[in-house]
């Protein structure tokens, strides 16, 4: 949370006043309520677990800005990926009123040292910058010096696009410009015997769902879950382009919290999953363990979980506690492929 603390310090130090503001890529903390009150602040984040924490505390928000919305100030915690960061700044500038303040903040090890140079891309000069909590922040006004051509260029660089493998994706999505090694390995163990209703937990841009549809002709529907709205947008685009005759549901949900309210237990004949094992900088195998429990709860009788995990992650114990039969189908390239039967 050092970036959030640095941003709060910067806002306080700058004395920025606003009637209507937006806050991008943030996580809720009670410290922000006096600085960015819910009555004046719209939250923009692609991550459903972050957004829900704000909504509980009476904020309004979504994965995108409302059409035509304009703000007096925009505050951004910048992502590490450069094209994604430039896209977020350009996106905010489109919704920032002339003369409004833009405040950028990033950890020094995640792009903070380049903030002043980033602003120069848009023809803007920082009013001032601050260093605090191992982070850098800059404050700038939107003036007539803004290079609109640069805004459009950065929006194009960071928008949804096809990667070299022909999948729609977007900078910032996990593995956006590659085929993930673990997912590719898992895809070799998807068989044509799969049928009925399946799910892809943590679907990303939809690689595993694509492989399921390619391999198994008797699939009725695939439910694709992810916490990242941008990933789901890309997954939807890929399924429409690659499998227009197949039924796919796109579900924005944090599976570490269990099944969504509308997701009945016992729905799925199978689940494919490449669970995340980190949140930000910290490794956290508990995330994968919680998703395994959710998969168990949502699988029907005799349902199967197909899962890939890094060799060092301790998932065997929880799989064996929950499932009737657990197999390691292969162990190679630093990964294990599990098949677990309910």
C-alpha positions, 0 to 999 in steps of 0.5 A: 500500500506504499503507492496509496500512502504516497498518493495521499501524501501528494494530494495533501501536500498539493492542496488540490481542490475538486468537486468531481474526481476520479481515482484509477487502479486503487485499492480501498483503504479508510485513509482515503475517505477524507481525501477522496470522499465517496460523494465526489470520487468515481472509481475506475479499476478493471479488478472486481475485488478492488471495486467491490471494496469501494462499492461497499463504502458507498463509492460509485465506479466501474471498469470504465469511465461513464460515457462523456464524463468529465472530472476536475481531477484524476488520480492514478496509481500507475501499473508497471507495464509501460503501454498500459500505464500510457494508456491509463494516462491517455484515457484519464486525460480524455476525461479530465476537464481543461485546467484540471489536475492529473496526479500520477504515482508509482513505486520507484521500482515500477516506473516511478523514476520515469514519471516526468519523462512520461508526461513529456510524451503528452507535451506536459510539464509537472508542476511539482513532484514528490518522493515518499514511501519509496514512490514517486508522484507528480502533479500536472495541469491539463493545458493547451500544451497537451499533444492530442496526437500523443493521447490518441497514439497511447490509446491505440498502443494500449487498447485491445489488439491481436498478439503474434499468436492471433489472440485478442489481448491488451497490455496489462493482462497476464501473459498478454503478448505470449502463450503462458507455458503452464497453460500450453502444457495443460492444453495437451491434457484436454481430451475430446471426451469432455462434454456438457457444461464446463468452466475456465477459472481465471480465463485471461484472454481465453486461451484454455477455453479456445483449446477446449472448444477446439478439442472437445466437440460435445461442449454445451457451454463454457463459463469464463471467470476472471477478476480482470475486466480487460481480460474478460473483454479480450476473452469475449472477443476471442470466442466471438472470432474463433467460436461464433457457434459456441455458447460462452458466458463471461463472468466478472468475479473473484473466485477466491471468495467462492461461487458467485450468487448466481452460480449454483453448486454442482453446475459443472462437469469439468473445470480447467484452471491455471490459478494465479499464485501472487497478488501484486509483489507477494507470492500467495498460494492461498489464492490457488487453494481457495480457487480449488475449494470453489472448483470443488463446490461448483463441480457436479457429481463425478466432475473433473478438475484439470489444473496446472501449477508451478512445481513448488506450490503446495496444492496436493494436500488440499486436492487430496482432502477434497477430491476422491481421486487425484492424479499428477498427469505430468511434471515437466518444464517447472509445472505439474498437471493435476486431474482431480475427480470429485 
